[in-house]
Amino acid sequence: MSKVLILGGKGRIGRSVAQDLVSHTDAEIIITGRTAKNELLQHNLDKSIKLLMLDLDDLEELRKTIKGCDLVVHCAGPFHYRDGRVLKICIEEGVNYIDVSDHRSFFQKVIQYREEAQKAGITAILNTGVFPGISNSMVREGVEQLDQADTIHLSYTVAGSGGAGITVMRTTFLGLREAFDAWIDGKWQKVLPYTKRETVEFPKPYGKTGVYWFDVPETYTFAESFKVKNVITKFGSIPDFYNHLTWITAHVFPTAWIESHAGIEFFSKVSYNMTAVTDKFTGIGVAMRAEIRGEKQGKAATYYSTMVHENTAFSAGCGTGSVAQFLLEGKLNQPGIYPVEQVLTTDLFKAAMENRGIEIQKKLVYN
């Protein structure tokens, strides 16, 4: 029986990954948290899941825990603060690795270990989940449908908290700190987060809502994965007034407020408390829209794909769980370090989504 260790497994994303693995594999699942309090029953998780208290700063205990596992799933964010120690230990111990990292800074920290991972024969897959994760595979499928892709425009919106806990709030506010590099007109150009609002039509029940430039790993990795001229990644919230509040936070409040740890915690807790109220009306779902522009059969064409699900955290569990499943089954044996879109084939992605009941709508339009 395979043994899977989920770091940060007591969080909402980690629990969703654990439940997906229980449903789709026969692996032994161990989840970790910073406390020994057993919260599995109150969250209706499978009784076969084991709970372990672990502090990621205790390197000796971390190494002992990783040793002997077949796969480590890193769900302990925010990844802005992570330094790659977990992946490095996995390489040294010969253990496959995946994560739900959601910021380019983490990708840039760990990609330096790519050659070491190849030599060790381990497969490490980054940016799994829903966005990044499922979104990346939607884009890969779209690019493959065209003879030549020119522009990737990827938009996301989340209703309320998304059911994903306060860590996601922290990630959002951490993403407002500074300008980032975006791939525009075939070169890297500075873009300010939460600028250039667009109104995007998402599937029902969300419809039209605003989205803004946001720094996600895809903004960076797509430029390498797909030879395109433009990569646009935009994010928004439902209800729309959250977008305006976030814009004010990014552009009106003093910069020091969102550059300090105390400021990030304050905004995250206030926002999370607000969504505790609005979640009752908006739900906790996610919607994504990928628009790939280019050419097919000598004509200008655009490929659209959309996905909507009522629970963001559950969707993230499906995205990460499916990658873990395929790794355990030996279907993703590709030593090295990769963002998910470089290693997960479209055929495997489609099979995973079908098995988990996640429907993705697609259409090709000639312009």
ABEGO torsion letter per residue (X at the ends): XBBBBBBGAABAAAAAAAAAAAAABABBBBBBBABABBAAAAAGBBAABBBBBBBAABAAAAAAAABGBABBBBABOBAAABAGAAAAAAAAAGBBBBBABABAAAAAAAAAAAAAAAAAGBBBBBGBEAOBEAAAAAAAAAAAABABBABBBBBBBBBEAGGAEAAAAAAAAAAAABBBBBBBGGBBBBBBBGBGBBBBBBBOAAEBBBBBBBBBAAAAAAAAABBBABBBBBBBBOBAAAAAAAAAAAAABBAAAAABAAAAAAAAAAAAAAAAAAAAAAEABBBBBBBBBEBBGGBBBBBBBBBBBABAAAAAAAAAAAAAAAAAAGAABBBEBBBAAAABBAAAAAAAAAAAGBBBBBBBBBX
